[in-house]
Amino acid sequence: MSPLQRRCATLALLLLLAAGSALAAQPRAFDARYRLEVAGWPSTSVQHRLSHDGGHWQSDMRASIAVARGHERSRFIADETIRALHYASSYRLLGIGKNYELEGEALARLPDRQSALFDLSRRAVGDDCEASCRLRYLDHRGREEQIDYRRLERSMLELPAGRFEAIRVEVTEPDAPERRMVFSFHPDVPGLLLAMEYHRNDEQRSQLTLTHLTLDGTDLASSPKGN
């Protein structure tokens, strides 16, 4: 595997594990599974679970692709705004990797990227960002990152998990305009990603597709409408 291939595989994995309004929908527990396809690699699965623990919400996401693995877990409070409390992550490439943890003062300043992904899904519904808005967050090492996003038109998606209306958001990095992601969120379930496409230099490099969904304890995988 060349250095470029390793970089693309790791970037795709980290982006998927990456990155509110008072009128936003209330959180709902879900368990979602996805198919991840990266150019030049066999497809693999990604799991994402949002669960409620007392007054906190916990987002747990894990993925593996060939020789790379990643796992992120975030605990946060979701009121009118998102307040991150704790973040932990683990990454492995060719069996070698590191563990990371954020809490306390760092998260009091900016959210981690799991809680930022949840926040982005709520902003997609509640904010009027048809031009461009900016979201700041901390990466797995605690370094500040920022993305620009704008809301696209709504669309209906036919997915293996069912048929869904989607809120679509285009995300770019201010210092890397050649990279572009399009997130498709569920309009009524904050944090629930329906699909994602990653483009670089106008070429699609990877995509994520929802294949199975359990929402509030109800299995929706066989639902024709997915809601």
Buried (B, 14 or more C-beta within 10 A) or exposed (E): BEEEBBEBBBBBBBBBBBBBBEEBBEBBBBBBBBBBBBBEBEEBBBBBBBBEEEEBBBBBBBBBBBBBBBBBBBBBEBEEEBEBBBBBBBBBBEEEBEEBEBBEEBBEEBBBBBBBBBBBBBBBBBBEBEEEBEBEBBBBEBEEBEBBBBBBEEEEBEBEBBEBBBBBBBBBBEEEEEBBBBBBBBBBBBBBBBBBBBBBEEEEBBBBBBBBBBBEEEEBBEBEEBB
